Amino acid sequence: MSAIEGPPSPFDADGRDEAAEAAFLASLPPRLRNVDARQELTREDLPLRGRSMDDPQLSAATQRVWDAEKQEARCLAEKHRALAELYEHDGEYEEVTEVDSVDATRAALALRVTTGAAGWYLRDAYQAVHLFPRCLAALESGVLPSTWFQKMLKSSRSLTDDSRRNLDVAVASWSPDISPERFFTLLKKLIALLEQREERPDPLDGLTRSVELLPSNEPGMGTVQISGPIPDILAQWKQLDESARAVQTAQRTALREGTPIPHDPDGLVLASGRPRP
């Protein structure tokens, strides 16, 4: 028998992150978890939504502003990624001695700012890349407005790294088509909730998670036993079920097309002509 025991969050490597994220989202109140827009906002909708259908020049100017904002979002994401490469970082951000100790000379030259200001730009870039990867990807694709991203980055400075990673997970799940007013209101409420949780940790966080591989009387067989909070177990179970279904689908496709069968080391699927149950 083997056991994998660890601190409260993770089950195992890749899967544990997804399970922990799903459990975190499930722990949020509905108003912060199910954030959808009544209708999609597109470039083509701007003349109608902006009441400029009868003025082609005004409509065209509005769409040019839309295009410029998309480009600005992509440029901001690229600037964060480039600055993050200039920032030599080791360990959690709070463990870095002082922002002033970071060599900001190159960043200052490129940004045309003082070295002091460049140090703060480097800090923001580190946070954007390492703490907000999902929202940064949305920014990079032009989906998340640059103003929203910058507001999130600035408003969350009082949070710990773990809380900011959770903030990234939640905000990335929100519809980008909601109004700015709603976004900023929800962002403020979510940050306040995360601050409260830092002051009063969830009792579930202190529970031990474990995954055990138990032996079986049948040769080559075993049983996986997962212990932990029910939301974490359900999230892990969902991930395992989705993975199993994906393998079955791939095996059916391979059998139908006559291509190599994935995950069939002993040839049982090939011999039976059916995917593993």
C-alpha positions, 0 to 999 in steps of 0.5 A: 500500500502507498499513500500520498499525504500532504497539506490541505489543498492538493491531491496530486500534481496536475489534478490537484490544482484543478480540484482545488480550483473547482472546490474554491469556486464551489465555496463562493456565494452564487452572486460571485460564482455565476456571473453571466451577461444578459447578452454578448457585446460585440464590435458589430453591436456598438452602433445599435447599443451606442445609438449611432445607427444613423451616423456612419462616421460616429459608428465607425469612430466607436468601432475604432475605439473598440479596436484600439482598446483590444490592441491596448489590452494585447500590448499591456499583456505583452509588456507584463510578460516582457517585464516579468522576464527582467525580474529575477524572482526567487520564492514568494513575492513577500519574501523578496527583501525590498522592491528597491533591491531589484535591478530596475535599470533595464526596465527604466530605460525601456519604459522611459521612467525612473528606476523607482517607478520601474521597480513597481512596474516590475512588481506588477508584471510579476504578479500579472504573470505568476498570480493572474495567469488566466486573466492575463491570457484573457487580456492577451486575447483582447477579451478582458479590458485593460482597465479591468485588469489594471483595477484588479491588479491594484485593488488586490495588493493587500491580499496574499499570493494564494488569495490572488491566485484564487481571485484570478480563478474566479474573475477568469470565470466571469463573463467579459460581457457584463457592465463595467459597473457590475464588474467593479462592484463584484470585484470589490465584494470578492476581494472583501470576501477573500480578506475575510477568509484570510482573517478567519481561515476556512476550517476545511483548510486544516483537514488532511487530504490523502490518496491511497492505492490499496492492494487487491486479491486480483493480479494487476488490480488495485483500489484508489481511496480518496479522503478529504472534504466532500467538495474536493472529492467531488471535484477530483471524481469529476476530473477522473470521470471526464478523463475516463470518458475521453480515453473511451472516446479516443479508443472508439475512434481508433477502433473505427478508423483502424489507428493505434489504440491509446492506453491499451498496453495489453491489447485487450481493447484491440482483441475485444473490439470495444473500449475499456469499461 
